[in-house]
Amino acid sequence: MKISVIGCGYLGAVHAASMAKLGHEVIGIDTDINKVTALQSGHAPFFEPGLPELLDEALSAGRLQFSTKMSDISDSDVHFVCVGTPQKSGEYAADIQYVDAAFSALIPHMRPGSVAVGKSTVPVGTASRIAALIEHGAPETHLVWNPEFLREGHAVQDTLTPDRLVYGISQDEKGHLAASILDHVYEAALAVGTPRLIVNYATAELVKSAANSFLATKISFINAMAEVCEVAGADVTSLADAIGMDDRIGRKFLNAGIGFGGGCLPKDIRAFMARAGELGADQALTFLREVDAINMRRRSKVVERTRELCGGSLIGKRITVLGATFKPNSDDVRDSPALSIAAQLQLQGANVTVTDPEGLANAMKRFPELKYERDLKISVTNANAVLLLTEWDEYTQLDPGTIGNLVDDRVILDGRNAINPEDWRANGWTYQGIGIPLSQ
């Protein structure tokens, strides 16, 4: 099919390249000429494993191109809108101005029989409002809301082989016709048995918000248990193993650590709370305020624990932070707990050096006052304490003996419980994880 993708940021660029991989003819549209130029040259403006190879393949095959001109999409059958919905400045609510602008620009170029597909995460009620605009401006077309469920670091895989497909449609013949068109887009995934759910617009919008809120709740729950474990003398990892064996609970997302960050979970749960308040259902989601509070509290807890490991004072201590991104296999530092902790440590008198395989350029833009060092060995030289805050493989597989020869003090705080305490202690390190007593 002929497909357009409006918005070529993280979601859009991955979606465009993946649709081309599936054999469709795809054109990606973005207002940023630099981004379009880079993508047209096969260069992704962000780090995502597998995307450069996908871009090269699709561009070489002639199935993918990028442009700044909306007029270039006029012969497309399906139009995916993949623009961002950041948190409003000073508010919890989502800023949907880019979604509105994208659809306003798209509608005049939709031909009869074509389908607009919203993939952006939006407040419930947005799709119905946009459907009315489409009905007025392009009455022989239709809207489907098709939420994305991408995990950064696995976005290509999640797009090519999704675990489910959700279509939000109008409950009439026109809506089901639009769903059948979208079935052609996802023919490869459906052919291997990928579950497909057809729901109304509101349900489709709520799926992503509800899923992210549930995941955030699991993370904050186990981090709350970590706080209890630390004062009770228990081990949160063993606790998580035990409760995770209950198939009603499951072990995934029960890893205690420094909390969640990134461009989705924090802003999505806040936007969910804000929208529920607008609808008069704010009491239903008050628990998410505590989920958010627990998550943010993890950062200050790590700072306090680092102070204890440094003998009660951070002033003048040389601290190396391993990891700037909010998760491994990404260069995304939006709302990164690791960077937030590094900044707090420096504000309290420590001399902080941050290292990361992919995220330093973005980190420098957000916290220019911090010191950054790409070379891992240089970054830890003469350190009084090392903090493992993003679980990149190259950090979790470090040799404690080799690193121990570079630091001044063999002190490590494992903010992700990602390395073997026995190995490090056997090499003379003071090891501290999350959710275990300080003395253990």
N, C-alpha and C positions, 0 to 999 in steps of 0.2 A: 504494500500500500504506500501511498504518498503521505508522509507525515511531517508536520512542523512541530518544533519544540520552542515555545516562547519562554525565554529566560535560560541562559546558559551558565548559571552558577553551578554549585556542587550537584544539585539534583538534576538540573537540565542537561548539563554536559554528559553526565553518566547515562541519562535516559536516551539522549540523542544517539550516542555511540552504540549503546546496547540495541536500540531499535534497528540501527543499520546492520549490526551484527546478525540480527534475525532475518535480514533480507529485505527490509523496507527501504524506500528512498526517503531520506530524511534531510530536512533543512533546519538548522538551529538559528534562532533569532535572538539578538541581544543588542541593547543600546550602547554597550561599551565597546568601542571600536578596537581597543587594545586586546580585550578578551576575545573578540571575534577573530582578529588577526592571528593571535596565538593559537587558537583552536583550529583555524583553517590550515595552519602550518603543522598541526599535529602535536602541539604543546599544550598540555593541560595547565591551567593557571593555579592549580592546587595539587597536592599529593594524594593520589588514590591508587593503590596497587592494581595493576592490570589495565588501567585506563589508557596510558600512552600506547600500549600495544593495540588496544581496541580502536583507538583513534587512527592509528597508522593503517590498520587493516581496512577500516571503513572508508577512509579518504582515498586510499590507493584503489579500492574497488569502485570508486565513483558513486557510492551510495550515500555519502554524507558531505554536506557543505554547510557553511555558516555565513550569515549575512546580518546587516543592520537594518535591512529594508523589509518592512512588513508586506510590501507589495509582492515580495518573492514567494509568499505562501499561498497565493490565490488558487493554485491548482491542487492543494493538499486535501486529502480525504478526512484526516483526523488532525486536530490541533491540540497538543498538550501544553498546558500552562504550568510552568514549573518555577515561578518566581518566589522570592523569599517573603516570609512574614515575621520580621523581627519584633522584639518587644518594644512597645512605645517608650520613648524617653520619659522617665519619671512616673511610669504607670506599669501595671501588670499586663494590661491588655495588648493583644497583637496588633501590629500596624499592618493593615491590609491595603494600603494605598497602592502598592505595587501590583497586587492582584487586580484591583479595580482598573488600574491603568492598562494592564496587559489585556484584559478582556475588552476594554473600550477601544483599544487599538486593533484588536483582532476582529471584532464583529463586522466592520465594513468590508473585510476581505474574505469572509466565509461564503462559500458558494452553496447553493441548495443541495441538501443531502449530506453535507459535511457535519462532523461532530466535534464539539469542543470538549476537552477533557481537563478538568481541574485536578492537579496533583498536589498543590500547595496545602499545607496544614493551616486551616482557617477556623475561625469561631463558628459554631453551629448557627445556621441561618443564612450564612453567606451564599451558599449554593442556590438556595431558592431565590434570593434576591438577584443573583447573576442570571439565573434561568429566565427570570422575567425580562431582564434587559435583552437577552438573546432573542426571546420570543418577540420582542418589540422591534429590534434592529435587524434580525435575520430570521424571520419566522419559519423558514423551511429548513432550519438547522436544529441542532439539539445539544443539550449539555449532559455530560456524565461526570460524576465526581468519583475519582479513582485514587484514593489516598496511597501515599508511598510509605514503605516500611523499611527504608534503607538503614543499614548499620555502616557508619564510616569505617573504612578499612575493609569492608566486605560489600561495597555498594554495587560493584559490577556483578558479582555472583548473585546478590539479592535481586537485581533487576532481570538478569537472564533466567534465573531459576527461583522465582519467588515462592514463599511458603503458602501464600494465599493471594487471591485477587478479590477486591471488593469494588463493586460498581454501585454507585448511588445514582438512581434514575427517577424520572417522573413515572408515576404508576399508571401508564397508559400505553397505547400501541406505539406511539412515537418513542417513548422511553425504551421499550423492549427492542425496537428496531435499532436504536443507538447502541444498545448492549450487544446486539448481534454483530454490529460493525466492529466494536471493540474486541469481540471474540476473535476476529480475523487478525487483529494486531497481536494478540497474545496466543495465537494458534499453537506455537511451539510449546509454551508452558501448559496449555490446556491438554495438549495431546499426551503429556506424560502424567496426567492426573492431578494437576494443581487444583486445589479447591477453589471454587468461584462462588461468591455470595452476591446476590442481587438484592439491594435494600433501597430504602428511600434516601433522599439527600441528607437529612439530619443524621440518620444512623451512620452513613458513610463518613460524615464530618467528625462524628464523635468517636469512631473507631480508633483513629490515631491518637486523639487526646486521651482516651481512656486507656489505651495500651501503654502510652508513655507514663501516664500517672501511676499505673499499676507497677511498672518496672521501677519507677522512682520510689514508690512506697516500699518495695522489697529491699532496695538498696539502703534506704534510710532505716528500715526496720533492723537490718542486721548491723548497721552502724550504731543504732541505739543499743542493741544487745552487746556490741563491743564495749561501749562505755560501762555497762553493768559488769561485763566480764573482767574488765581491768580492775575494778574495785573489789570484786568478789573473789578474785583469784582463779577465774575460769579461763578457758581457751576458746575464743569465738570461732576459730576454724573448725575445731572438733564439734562445737555446738551446731554450726551450720551443716556439717556433714550428717549429724544425727537427725536434725529436723528435715533436712533435704531428702532423706530416705523415705519420708512420707510422700507418696505420689500425689497427694492433694496439695503439697507445698512445692516440691521440686528443689533441686540444688542450684539451678541457674539464677544468677543475680543475687546470690546470698554470699558474696565475697566482701567482707569488711575492708574498709580502706579510708581514703581521704575524701570520698564522696564523688558524686557525679558532676559533670560539667558539659561543655559543648554547646552547640547551637540549637539543640532540640529539647532535651528533657527539662532544663531549668525554665526556659521561656514558655514551653508548651504547658507545663503544669500551672504556671502563673496566669497564662492566657485563659486556661480552662476555668480557673477560679474566678477570673474577672468576668468571663462570659456567663458563668452560672449566676453570679451576682446580678448581672443585667437582666437575667431571665427570672429573678426572684427565687433562685434555688441555691443561694450562697451557703446555707447551712449544710447542704448535702456534701460540700467539698471542704469544709473547714479543716478536716484532717490533713489536707494537702498543705496547709500553712505549717503544720508541725513537720511534715515531710521535708518541706523546704528549709525550715529552721534547723532540723537535725543535720541536713546536708551542709548548710553553711557553717554550722558549729564545728564540723569535722576539721575545718581549716585552722581555726584558732586552737583546737585541741592538739593538732600536730605541732603548731608553733610552741605551745606550752611543753609538750613532751620533748621537743628538741632542746628547749632551755634546760630542762632537767638533765638531759644527757650531756649537756655542756657544762654541768657543774653549777647551775643556778643563774647563769648570766650569758646573754648572747653578745654582749658588747665586745667587739673586736674578734669574735670567733669567725674562722673561715669555714663557711658552709658550702658544700657542693650539692646542687639539686640535679638529680638525674631525671630529666624529662621536663618538657615545657608544654607539650600538647595534652589535651584532656584525656586522650587514650592513645595507645600505640597504633602504628600503621596509618597515621594521619598527620597533616601539618596544621590541624585546626586547634587554635588556642583560645577560642571563644569561651569565656567563663571557665577557664582551666583552673581546677583546684591547685595544681602544681605551681602555676605562675602566681596565683594569689598568695599561696604560702610563702613563696620566695620573696615576694614584695613585702609581706608582713615581717618576715625575718630581718630584711634589710632595714625596714623602718625602726626596728627595735635594736639596731646597732650591729647586726652581723654583717660580715663581708661575704656577700653571696655570689656564687658563680653558677650559672645555669647552662646545662648542656642538653642537646637533643639531636637526634639524627635528621629530622626534617622540619622542625617547627621554629627554628631560631629566627628566621627572617620575619615571620609573623609575630613572634614574641617581642622582637625589638620594637615593632610598631606600637604594641600595646603597653609595654613597660620599658621604655628606653633608658630608664635610670638603672636597670639591672646590668650586671656584667654577664656576657655570654661567651662561651668557648665551645667550638665545634669538636675539638679534639678531646676525647674522653680522658686520656691519660693526663693531659695538661690540666684539665678541669679539676681533677681530684688531687693534684700535687699539693702537698702541705695542708690538706684540709683537716680541720678539727672534727668535722662530722660530715657524713655522706647521707643524703636523703634520697631514697629510691621512690619517686612519686609518679612515674609513668612506666608501665611494665613492658618496655621495649625488650625484645629478645636479647639484644646485646647487653642489656643491664641485668636481666634475670640470669644470664649465663656467665656473668663475670666470675673470674677466678679470685677468691678472697685473698689468696697469698700474694698474687701479683699486684693487686690493688693496694694491699696492705703495705707493700714496700714503697708506695708513693705518698701516702697520707702521713700527717703528723700524729694523728690519734685514730686508732682503729675503732671508730664509733659509726654504726649505721642504723638508720631508722628506715625500716621497710614499710613504706606507706601503702603497699598493695599486698602484703603477705605473699610475696612472689618468689622469694629465695629460701633456701634451706637453712634454718637457723643453726643446726648442728655443724654444717660445713663452715660457716663463718665463725662461730664460737671456737671451733677447733683450731682456727687460724688466728686466735687471739683477739677477735673482734667483740666489742660490746654490741650485741644485736638487740634491737627493739622492734617488734612488730605491732600491728594494730589489734586491740582486743585481747591482749595478754598482759598480765601484771608487769610492772617495770622491772621487777627483780628476776622474772622468769627467763 
